[in-house]
Amino acid sequence: MTVTLADIQAAAARIHGHAVETPLIESPALNDRLGRRVLIKPETLQRVGAFKFRGAYNRLAQLDAAQRKAGVVAFSSGNHAQGVALAARLLGVPALIVMPADAPSVKVEATRGYGAEVRLYDRLTEDRVAIAAEIATQRGALVVPAFDDLDIIAGQGTVGLELVNQAKALGVGFDVVVSPVGGGGLMAGISTAVKALSPSTALVGVEPKGFDDTLRSLQAGARQTLRPTTRSLCDALESPAPGELTFPILQQNVADIAVVSDAEVAAAMRYAFSSLKLVVEPGGAVGLAALLSGKIKAWGDGITGLVLSGGNVDPALFADILADG
């Protein structure tokens, strides 16, 4: 089972008029600093402030009448939670989201604001998968995975479809596209679209230090599960392993994985705010962090696509990060 370009094109038609076709923007200052042309895809401007709305809407829009009535359950630290909550509201579907009690408060409150019921859990002592499964069984509801679902992957792949088409409209193509990697849904979708439309483009994923499960899995040739003992600033990318569905796609399509530290991510967030005039959350800024820290080598003449995947940062954390600069 995999995702095809046709699946992504169908998803694009399904989400049209509901999701935002985010622009492709360029910063002369960033180009000058890096010595390469960078075209930025700011999914910070997407509904719910992150790319996750795309996949969530694509999945929920395909529910039949009985499934819509029974509702959906999801588990997420924040952006998938908000994506499912808003998609469910727009489609008239009841939604319950299982979220860690230490998730950024801005994400928890936004999820509730979109009309979803929230069940908080302790990520150190409770199993979110088991909690979601139990609730879904009790309610007869459908569990909507954050990344390991073909319709979710196809929805996220619309980011890549737009990237290539928007660059084509500018008369250019990408030598490399850089995107964050957590469970792999976004990169699996983007890479499928990009490789189908521009086979010579290299795909480079970026993970936070301590949560480089995709890099280790690609090196080992099989999925590896990490058991981290510390947290990352990038709460959205703390997946312990790539997905069963996403990993084979990443194996086929990804050229390289870069790993960035919390300090490099914080510096990228400050740069995005001061120079790009964009608010980017830690997980959404890892690609920019990799570029600024020289961890992305140039392919060809270096025309680079950069995905900023989300902007839902806790205001207090963001203030602290800006102050530290």
N, C-alpha and C positions, 0 to 999 in steps of 0.2 A: 504494500500500500504506500502510495506516495502522492505528491501534489504536482499537478501539471500547470503549464501556462494557461491552458483552457480553464482550469479550475480558478485560477487567479483572475482571469478576465471575467468569468461568471461572477466572482465575488465583487469585482469592481462595479459591475452592472447592478448588483444587489444593493450595494451600499451607496450608490450614486444618489445624491440629493439628501443623504443622511449624514455621511461622514464628510469632513472637509478635505478637499484636494489641497493639501498644504503646498505652499510655494517652494520654489528652488531659489535660494538667495545667495548672494556672494558678498564677501567683505574684502575690499582692496587691502585693508590693514592686515588681515589674516593671510592673504596671498603673499604679501610682502614679507611677512614674518617667516612663513614656511618656505618661500621660494617655489611655490607651486600654486596652481589654480584649484580652489576648493569650492564646490557647489554644495550648499548646505540645505538639507531637508529638515525643517524645524517641526517635528511632530509635537513639539511643545504647544503648537497652535491648533492641534487636533481637538475635537470634542473630548471632554474630560481631561484635557491637557496631556494626552499620551496616545501613542499608536494603538493601544489595546482596544479602543472602541471599534476599530475596523474588524478585527477578528470576532469580537463579541457579537456585533450586529450581524455579521455574515452567518454566524452559527445560529443565533436565535431567530433570525428571519426565516429559517427553514423548518422550524418546529411546526408540527401539525396542530390541529385545534385542541386535541386532548392533551398534548404536551404543553401547550400554552396555558391551558387551564390549570394543570398540575404545578407548573412553575419550574424554576431552576435553582440550583445550589452551586456556588462556586467558592473556592478558597484562594486567598490572595493577600499579599502585604499592602496592596493599594491600587495600582493602576488597572489591573484586570478586574478588581472589585468594582471600580468606578465604571469601567467599560461595560461590564455585564449589567450593573445597576441601571445605567442610562438606556442601554439597548432594551432592557426588559421594560422600563417605563414607556419608552416609545412604542413598543409592540404590545403593551397591555399584559405583560407576563409577570406574575409574582416572583420575587427573587430574594433569596437569603444568601448572605456572604459570610463565610467564616474567615475572620481576620485576626492576626496576632495582636495581643493586648498592647504590645510595644510598637505597633505600626505608627507612622507619623499621623498625628491627630488630624492634620489637614486632609489626609486621605480617608480616614475613618468618617469624619464628619461629612465630607463630600459624598461618600458612598451612601450614607443615610439621607443626605440631601436629595439624592436622585431617586429616593423612594424605596430603597432596599432595606430589608431587615438585616441587622448585623449581629453575629454571634462571635464574641471575642474568646480567644483561647491563649494559653500559655505555651509559647513555642518550645520551651525547654522541657515541659512535662506532659504535654498533650500532643496528640497526632491529628493534624488538621484534615488529613485524608480520611481517617476513620470517622471523625466528627461529621464531615460533609456526607460521607456515605450513609451514616446512620440517619441523619436528617432527611436525606433524599429517599431512603427506604420508607421512613415513617410517612412522608408526604406523597410518595409516588412521583417525586420530582426528578428532573434530569440534572446530573452533575456536568457542569461545563468546565473542562480543564483549562488551565491558564495557557498551555502551549502544546500539549501532546494530543492534538486533535486536528484532523485533516482540514476541516472547515475553518478552524482558528488559524492554522498556518496559511491557508489560501487568503483569508482576509488580511493577514499581516503582509502577505506578498504584494498587496496592492501598493504598498509603499515603494517597492522595487519597480513595479510597473509604471508608476507615476515618475519616478526618478529617471528612468531611461527615456520615456516619452518627452518629459520636460527638457532634458538635456538635448535630445534630438531637435526639439523646437528652437534651441539656441544654436544649433549647428555643430554640436560637439558630442563626443562619446566619452565614457569613463574608462580610465586605465585601471582604477581601483575604486571600490566602494567599501567604506568602513562603517561598521554598525556594532552596537552593543550585543553581547550574547549572555543570556541567563539560562533559561531552559532550552532556548534555541528556536522558538517559534518565529520570532521576527527575522532572524538571519536565514532560517530555512525557507521562509516565504520570499524574502528579498532575493536570496541567491538563486532560487528557482526562476523567478521572473527575469533577473538580470542575465543569467547564463543562457536562457532561452532566446533573449533578444540581442544580447551582446556577448557571445561566447568567449571573446578574448579578455573581457573584464575580470580582474582578480577580485575576490571577496575576502576581506579581512575582518575578523571578529575581534572584539575587545572584551576582556573580563577583568574583574577586580582581583587584586592579590589576595590569596587565601581561598578564592572561589573560582580557580582556574580549572574546573572540572572538564570543560570542553577541550581545552588544550591537552590535558592529561589523557583524556579519552582518545583524542585523535592520535596522540603519540603512541598509545598502547594498542590502537586498532580495535578497541572495544570500550563500551561505556564503563566509566569509572565513577564510583560514588565517594565523595569526600565527606569527612566527618569533622567539620571545622570546630575549633575550640574558641574562636574569636568572631566578632561581628565585623562587617564591612560598612563603610560609609554608604556604599551602594546597596541599600536595602532591597531594591527592586531586582538585583542580580544575584541574590544569595541562594540560587538553586544548587543543591548538592550534586546533581548529575544531569547531563543532557537527556532529553526525552527519548523514548523508544522509537517514536516516529521521526523526531527531528534529527537524531544523530546520523542515520544513514544519509540523509540529505546533506548535512554538514560535511560528512566524510567525502561526499562526491564533489561538493561545490566550493568549499572553503580552502583558500590558499595558505592562510596563516592566521594565527591568533596572537594578539599582543596582550600583555598583562600590565595593569597600572596600579599604582599605590593610592591610598586615600589622599596623601598629600598632593599627588599629581592631579587627582580628580578635583580636589578643592581649588587648586590653582586654575584649572580649566573652567570651573564654575565662576571664579572671579573674572577670568578673561572674557567669558561669554557675557557677563553682566556689564563689564566696563567698556569692552570694545565692540561686541556684537549687539549689545543692548537686548539681550535675551536672558530670561530666567530659565535655567536648566537644572533639573534635579541631578543628584550624584550619578545614578545609574544611566541617565541620559547623556551625561557628559564624558563618559569613558572614551569614546572615539576621539573627541576633541583633545582629551588628555593625552592619548597615545600620539596624536599628531604633534602637539606642542612639546612633548618630551622626546620626540625623535624616534619613536618606536614603530613608525609605519614607513617602510622603505618605498621608494618611488617605483612605479611600473610605467614603462614607456616615458612619455613626457610629463607624467604625473598629474593628469587631470583627475581629481579626487572627488568622489561623492561622499558626503558625511551625513549620517543620520543622527540627529539629536532626538532621542526617542521619547523624552517626556520632561515636563516642567513642574511636577508636583512635589516641591520641596517644602518641608516644614518651615514656616517663617522664622522661628527662633533659631533653628539650625542654620538657615541661610544667612541670617544676621551675624551669627558667630563666625561662619566661614568668610564672609566679607570682611569682618573686623580683623580676622587673623592675617589678612593680606597686608 
